[in-house]
Amino acid sequence: MRVLSMIDSLIAAGAERMAVNIANGLAEKGMESHLCATHSGGPLEEFISPKVPLFIPEKRNALDVSALRRLKKYIREHRIDIIHAHSSSVYWAVLAKWTGSRVKVIWHDHYGFSEQLHERSSSVLKLMSSSISHAFVVNDKLRNYAVDSLKMPKNRVSFLANFADINIDGNVNRKLDLPGIEQYPKLVCLANLRPQKDHHNLLDAFILMKKQHENAVLYFVGGHFSDDYYYSLIERIKNDTNLKGSVHVLGSRNDVAEILSVCDVGVLSSLSEGLPVSLLEYGLAGLPVVCTNVGDCSFVLDGGKLGKLVEPASSTELADAMNSLLVNPQSMKELGSAFQGHVHKEFSKDGAMNKIIDVYKSVLSV
């Protein structure tokens, strides 16, 4: 069995991390595993296993014929049986199939705006759905969307919980380039800088929280798109005396494990989510968590038993939740430890990989 995991790029974001995790996991299981970033590489290249060849056809647009030829040639030369296409890369996976590649297509739908699925364009996906052998979804809303809107048979759609696979070992012997590392408390938001993540609400909450914790620092870790949203955050942090020197935009980093290991609280302030990988990474690091109650965040945090859940777009609730954690360091430590155990048990890499391989075997037997 030869599998090509496909994603549009290798920026440090959730779906991209899952593509790398799965490609690596297949290789660890002894399968021939390949990884394709259709458009471009990125920071996550550093984490690809030496056993996993990386192919980048350098797609310039949706109908780049030359890049499609390069992809089809790669599929043919390496005798790929299955394309495991993450997110929007499914369009190209199906296009390769339609133009003569003899492959089975698995779609992994990570769509993060699950609260706004009614706004998602379905016409092309519905047209392609008959060419998709199976769809993995990261929450029930996406499962219902695949069945009800795309008309996929229920037996061809299954829930697959995300899993984290970063090396969290507490080893921070190498020098961390981290401003304010000696300060307490240190909060981290691991999320790309885009409006869905609502960093401005987190900044509002951080200002409120600092009234009780004046030495607090906040790290934004994640890629950006040099857009209006990014520049609005940069300008606000630069010009607001309540934020300047206390909030640090670190960008996309390859030392996420080390950063998490020296932080005190993990925060997500999103307006919408699927099942965020960053939340699982907080768990692996043993961080206590404050998170908005969107997507499957409540599912990951066992209904709020393993972390603080707040309503989205409420800076007051967010600040109160962060303060309620910080007021009791021992309780905070115990909560982080319980969440860590939960992530190891319920969101294990091995369980996910076995389920994926079972689906592969099933679609190839048809």
C-alpha positions in Angstrom: 0.0 0.0 0.0 1.5 3.3 -1.1 -0.1 6.5 0.2 0.4 10.1 -0.8 -0.7 12.6 2.0 -1.6 15.9 0.4 -1.9 19.4 1.7 -1.7 22.8 0.0 1.4 24.1 2.0 3.4 23.4 5.1 2.8 26.5 7.1 2.5 25.8 10.9 -1.2 25.4 11.1 -3.6 22.7 12.4 -4.5 20.8 9.1 -0.9 21.1 8.0 0.4 19.6 11.2 -2.1 16.7 10.9 -0.9 16.0 7.3 2.7 15.7 8.5 1.7 13.7 11.6 -0.2 11.2 9.5 2.4 10.9 6.8 5.0 10.2 9.5 2.7 7.8 11.4 2.2 5.8 8.2 5.9 5.4 7.8 6.3 4.3 11.4 3.7 1.6 10.7 5.9 0.3 7.9 3.9 1.7 5.0 5.3 3.5 2.0 4.3 7.0 2.8 4.8 10.2 0.7 3.8 13.8 1.3 2.8 16.4 -1.2 2.5 20.1 -0.6 0.8 21.2 -3.7 1.6 24.9 -3.5 4.7 25.4 -1.3 6.6 24.1 1.6 7.1 25.9 4.9 8.3 25.6 8.5 6.8 22.1 9.1 9.3 20.6 6.6 11.7 20.3 9.6 9.3 17.8 11.2 8.9 15.4 8.2 10.4 12.0 8.9 13.4 11.0 6.8 11.4 8.0 5.7 8.8 10.3 4.0 9.7 11.8 0.6 8.3 15.4 0.1 7.0 16.4 -3.3 6.1 20.0 -4.1 4.7 20.5 -7.7 4.6 24.3 -7.1 1.0 24.8 -8.1 0.4 28.5 -9.0 -3.4 28.4 -9.3 -6.3 26.0 -9.3 -5.9 25.1 -13.0 -2.1 25.0 -13.3 -1.8 22.3 -16.0 2.0 22.0 -15.7 1.9 21.4 -12.0 -1.0 18.9 -12.5 1.2 17.0 -15.0 4.0 16.9 -12.4 1.7 15.6 -9.8 0.3 12.9 -12.1 3.8 11.9 -13.1 4.8 11.5 -9.4 1.6 9.4 -8.8 2.4 7.2 -11.7 6.2 6.7 -11.0 5.6 5.9 -7.4 2.5 3.8 -8.1 0.5 5.6 -5.5 -2.6 3.7 -4.4 -4.3 6.3 -2.1 -4.3 10.1 -1.9 -5.1 11.2 1.6 -6.1 14.8 0.8 -6.4 17.3 3.6 -8.8 20.2 3.4 -8.9 22.0 0.1 -6.2 19.9 -1.5 -9.1 17.4 -2.2 -9.9 19.5 -5.3 -6.6 18.6 -6.8 -6.7 15.0 -5.7 -10.0 14.5 -7.4 -8.8 16.4 -10.5 -5.8 14.0 -10.7 -8.2 11.1 -10.5 -10.5 12.5 -13.1 -7.7 13.0 -15.6 -6.5 9.5 -15.5 -4.6 8.7 -12.2 -5.8 5.3 -10.9 -6.0 6.2 -7.2 -8.5 6.1 -4.4 -9.1 9.5 -2.8 -9.6 9.9 0.9 -10.7 13.4 2.0 -9.8 14.7 5.5 -12.1 17.6 6.2 -10.6 20.0 8.8 -12.9 22.9 8.0 -12.4 25.3 10.9 -15.5 27.5 10.4 -17.9 24.8 11.5 -20.1 27.4 13.2 -20.7 28.9 9.7 -21.2 25.8 7.6 -24.3 27.3 6.0 -22.0 29.8 4.2 -19.7 27.1 2.8 -19.8 26.6 -1.0 -21.0 23.1 -1.7 -21.6 22.8 -5.4 -18.1 21.7 -6.5 -17.6 19.4 -3.5 -21.0 17.8 -4.1 -19.9 17.2 -7.7 -16.7 15.6 -6.6 -18.1 13.6 -3.7 -18.8 10.5 -5.8 -15.1 10.3 -6.6 -14.2 10.4 -2.9 -13.9 6.9 -1.4 -14.1 8.0 2.2 -14.2 11.2 4.2 -12.7 11.7 7.7 -14.3 14.6 9.6 -13.1 16.2 12.9 -16.6 16.9 14.4 -20.2 15.9 14.1 -21.2 19.1 12.3 -18.8 18.2 9.4 -20.2 14.7 9.4 -23.7 16.0 9.0 -22.5 18.4 6.3 -20.9 15.5 4.3 -24.0 13.4 4.5 -26.8 16.0 4.2 -25.2 18.6 1.9 -22.8 16.5 -0.1 -25.0 13.4 -0.2 -22.2 11.1 0.8 -23.4 7.7 2.1 -23.1 7.5 5.9 -20.8 4.4 5.7 -18.3 6.5 3.7 -18.0 9.2 6.4 -16.4 8.8 9.8 -15.2 10.8 12.7 -11.5 10.9 13.3 -10.2 12.9 16.3 -7.1 14.9 15.7 -4.0 14.0 17.5 -0.9 15.9 18.5 2.6 14.6 17.8 5.1 17.2 19.0 8.1 16.3 21.2 7.1 17.5 24.6 9.8 16.4 27.0 10.5 19.5 29.1 13.9 19.8 27.6 14.7 23.5 27.4 18.5 23.2 27.5 18.8 25.0 24.2 18.6 28.7 24.5 15.0 29.9 23.9 14.7 33.2 22.0 11.8 34.3 24.1 11.3 37.8 25.5 10.0 38.0 29.1 10.9 34.4 29.8 11.7 35.2 33.5 8.3 36.8 34.0 5.1 35.3 35.5 2.6 34.4 34.4 3.3 33.5 30.8 0.3 32.9 28.6 0.5 31.5 25.1 -2.0 31.5 22.1 -1.0 28.9 19.5 -3.0 30.0 16.5 -2.4 31.5 13.1 -3.1 35.3 13.0 -6.5 35.4 11.2 -9.8 36.9 12.2 -11.4 33.5 13.1 -9.0 33.3 16.1 -10.2 36.6 17.5 -6.8 37.8 19.0 -8.3 41.2 19.6 -10.7 39.8 22.1 -7.8 38.0 23.8 -5.9 41.4 23.9 -9.0 43.0 25.6 -9.1 40.2 28.1 -5.3 40.4 28.7 -5.6 44.1 29.6 -8.3 43.2 32.1 -6.3 40.3 33.5 -3.1 42.5 33.9 -4.9 44.5 36.6 -4.3 41.5 38.9 -1.1 40.2 37.2 0.9 43.2 36.1 4.0 41.2 35.1 2.0 38.9 32.8 3.3 38.3 29.3 1.4 36.9 26.3 2.9 35.1 23.3 1.2 34.8 19.9 2.7 31.8 18.1 1.5 31.2 14.6 1.9 32.2 11.0 0.3 35.3 9.4 -0.7 36.5 6.0 0.6 40.1 6.0 -3.0 41.2 5.8 -5.1 44.0 7.4 -5.8 41.7 10.4 -2.2 41.1 11.1 -1.2 44.7 10.8 -4.1 45.8 13.0 -2.7 43.5 15.8 0.8 44.8 15.3 -0.3 48.4 15.4 -2.4 47.9 18.5 0.3 46.1 20.4 2.9 48.8 19.4 0.7 51.7 20.4 -1.3 50.6 23.4 0.7 51.2 26.6 -1.2 48.3 28.3 0.2 45.9 25.7 3.5 47.2 24.6 6.4 45.1 26.1 3.9 42.5 27.4 2.5 41.0 24.2 5.0 39.4 21.8 4.2 38.2 18.3 6.6 35.3 17.7 5.4 34.2 14.3 5.6 30.7 13.0 8.1 28.7 15.1 9.7 25.3 15.0 10.3 25.2 18.8 6.7 25.1 19.8 7.3 22.3 22.2 10.0 24.2 24.1 7.8 27.4 24.1 4.8 25.5 25.6 7.0 23.8 28.2 8.0 27.2 29.8 4.5 28.8 29.6 1.9 28.7 32.4 -1.5 28.8 30.6 -2.6 28.0 27.1 -5.4 30.1 25.6 -7.6 29.9 22.6 -10.1 32.8 21.9 -11.5 31.5 18.6 -14.9 32.4 17.2 -15.1 29.1 15.4 -13.1 25.8 15.4 -13.2 22.2 14.3 -11.1 20.2 16.7 -8.0 22.4 17.2 -4.7 20.6 17.2 -3.2 23.5 19.3 -5.6 22.5 22.1 -4.2 19.0 22.0 -0.6 20.3 22.0 -1.4 22.3 25.2 -2.6 19.0 26.7 0.6 17.2 25.7 2.6 20.0 27.4 0.5 19.7 30.6 -0.8 23.2 30.3 -4.0 24.3 32.0 -6.3 25.8 29.4 -8.7 28.6 28.9 -10.7 28.2 25.7 -13.8 29.5 24.0 -16.7 27.0 23.8 -16.7 26.5 20.0 -16.4 23.5 17.7 -15.2 20.4 19.6 -13.3 22.3 22.3 -15.8 21.2 24.9 -15.4 17.6 23.7 -11.7 17.8 24.1 -12.0 19.4 27.6 -14.6 16.9 28.8 -17.3 19.5 29.0 -15.1 21.9 31.0 -13.9 19.4 33.6 -10.3 19.6 32.2 -10.1 23.3 31.4 -12.0 26.6 31.5 -14.6 27.1 28.8 -16.0 30.6 28.0 -18.3 32.0 25.5 -16.7 33.5 22.4 -16.2 37.3 22.0 -16.5 37.9 25.7 -13.3 39.5 27.0 -14.7 39.7 30.5 -15.4 36.0 30.7 -12.0 35.3 29.2 -10.2 37.5 31.7 -12.1 36.1 34.7 -11.3 32.5 33.6 -7.6 33.3 33.3 -7.5 35.0 36.7 -9.5 32.1 38.3 -6.8 29.7 37.2 -3.8 31.8 38.2 -5.2 32.5 41.7 -4.4 28.8 42.7 -1.1 27.5 41.2 -1.5 24.1 42.8 -5.0 23.6 41.4 -3.7 24.9 38.0 -0.9 22.4 38.0 -3.3 19.5 38.8 -5.7 20.6 36.1 -2.9 20.7 33.5 -1.8 17.2 34.6 -5.3 15.8 34.3 -5.7 17.3 30.9 -2.4 15.8 29.8 -3.5 12.3 30.8 -6.8 12.8 29.0 -5.1 13.7 25.8 -2.7 10.8 25.9 -5.6 8.4 26.5 -8.4 9.8 24.2 -6.4 11.4 21.4 -3.7 8.9 20.9 -1.7 8.8 17.7 -1.7 5.0 17.6 -5.5 4.7 17.8 -5.9 7.2 15.0 -3.4 5.6 12.8 -5.0 2.1 13.2 -8.4 3.6 12.2 -6.9 5.3 9.2 -5.2 2.2 7.9 -8.4 0.1 8.4 -10.2 2.6 6.1 -7.4 2.4 3.6 -7.7 -1.4 3.5 -11.5 -1.2 3.1 -11.5 1.2 0.2 -8.8 -0.7 -1.6 -10.8 -4.0 -1.3 -13.7 -2.5 -3.2 
